Amino acid sequence: MQYRQYAPIDSLKHLVRYYWSLDSRQNSISQLSIHSFADRYPRLIFQDIECFEPIINETGEEMPLCYLKGVRTRPTEAFTHGAFSHFGVSFYPHALSAFFGIDSDELTNTVPNINLVCRCDLGERLRFKTQLERVAILDSFLLEKMTKMSLDFTVQSIIHKKGGVDNMEMLASSLRISERQLQRRFKKQVGVSLKRYQRVSRFELALKRLATVDYGELTSIAFELDYTDQSHFIKEFQEFAGMPPYNFVRNKSVGAESSFFLYIPFE
C-alpha cells in the first residue's frame, strides 16, 4: 500500500488541505473493506478504473470515475477487489460551498458524481496522467472555480481557529453577530451545525489517540477529551465509527486516508 500527500499552490491553502494518492498493486488481496467514519473534511476522489478495480458501495454499485464526498456524520462501508489506484483532494469543511456555489448541507452524507454538482470534464482530464500532472490539473481547476466564489470569512475564521471554539456566545459577540446568525451561516457553509462539527472534531482526536495507546487507556482518553465518562465516549465513538473503540484498536488497517480505513475482511 502506497500513500502520498501533495501540497496545493499557496493561493488554495485556505481551502485545500492537501492532495493525496493511495495505491495498492497487490492483486493477491481478493477484497478490501473500506470503512469511512464521520469526517469533517470533504473530499474529491478520482479512481483509475482503466487498469485497476473500482470502489463498490454499500448497495453493490460501482462508484463514478470522479465524485465528491461531503462532510460525514455517520459511518459507511464500501469494498474494492484486487489492485486499486485513487487520487483525491482533502478540502477544509467550508470549501465545497465556496468552490461549487451550493449550500453544503445538500452534500452532507452524500457521494455525488462530480458532474451532478458542476458541469465539467474533470474525470476525463485526470485519466492517463501521472500524480503530479493531476496535482497541476486540480490546481488549475480549483483556481478557476475560486474566482467565481464568495467566501464567508466569519466561518473561515472558525475553521482555522486553533484549539476549536469554547464558547459560542462569546465567539458570536466577538464577531458582532447573533449566536443564531452564526449557527445559520456555519451550517450553510459547512453542512452541519457548529455543535455537531465540534463533536466530529473531538471524535477525530480520539482516533488519533487510539492509534498510539492501548485499549486499556480509554478512561484517560475520555477524560483528556472532556467526555462525561468512559461510557459516553464509547457510545459516541460507536455512533461515528460504526464500531466500538476496542474493534478499532484490534482491527489494524492495511491503509488509511484521513477518516477512512482499509481492512482485509475476516474470513
C-alpha positions, 0 to 999 in steps of 0.5 A: 500500500502506497500513500502520498500527500501533495501540497496545493499552490499557496493561493488554495491553502485556505481551502485545500488541505492537501492532495493525496494518492493511495495505491495498492498493486497487490492483486493477491488481496481478493477484497478490501473493506473500506470503512469511512467514519464521520469526517469533517473534511470533504473530499474529491476522489478520482479512481483509475478504473482503466487498469485497476478495480473500482470502489463498490458501495454499500448497495453493490454499485460501482462508484463514478470515475470522479465524485465528491464526498461531503462532510460525514456524520455517520459511518459507511462501508464500501469494498474494492477487489484486487489492485486499486489506484485513487487520487483525491483532494482533502478540502477544509469543511467550508470549501465545497460551498465556496468552490461549487456555489451550493449550500453544503448541507445538500452534500452532507452524507452524500457521494455525488458524481462530480458532474451532478454538482458542476458541469465539467470534464474533470474525470476525463482530464485526470485519466492517463496522467501521472500524480503530479500532472493531476496535482497541476490539473486540480490546481488549475481547476480549483483556481478557476472555480475560486474566482467565481466564489464568495467566501464567508470569512466569519466561518473561515475564521472558525475553521482555522481557529486553533484549539476549536471554539469554547464558547459560542456566545462569546465567539458570536459577540466577538464577531458582532453577530447573533449566536443564531446568525452564526449557527445559520451561516456555519451550517450553510457553509459547512453542512452541519451545525457548529455543535455537531462539527465540534463533536466530529472534531473531538471524535477525530482526536480520539482516533488519533489517540487510539492509534498510539495507546492501548485499549486499556487507556480509554478512561484517560482518553475520555477524560483528556477529551472532556467526555462525561465518562468512559461510557459516553465516549464509547457510545459516541465513538460507536455512533461515528465509527460504526464500531466500538473503540476496542474493534478499532484498536484490534482491527489494524488497517492495511491503509488509511486516508484521513477518516477512512480505513482499509481492512482485509475482511475476516474470513 
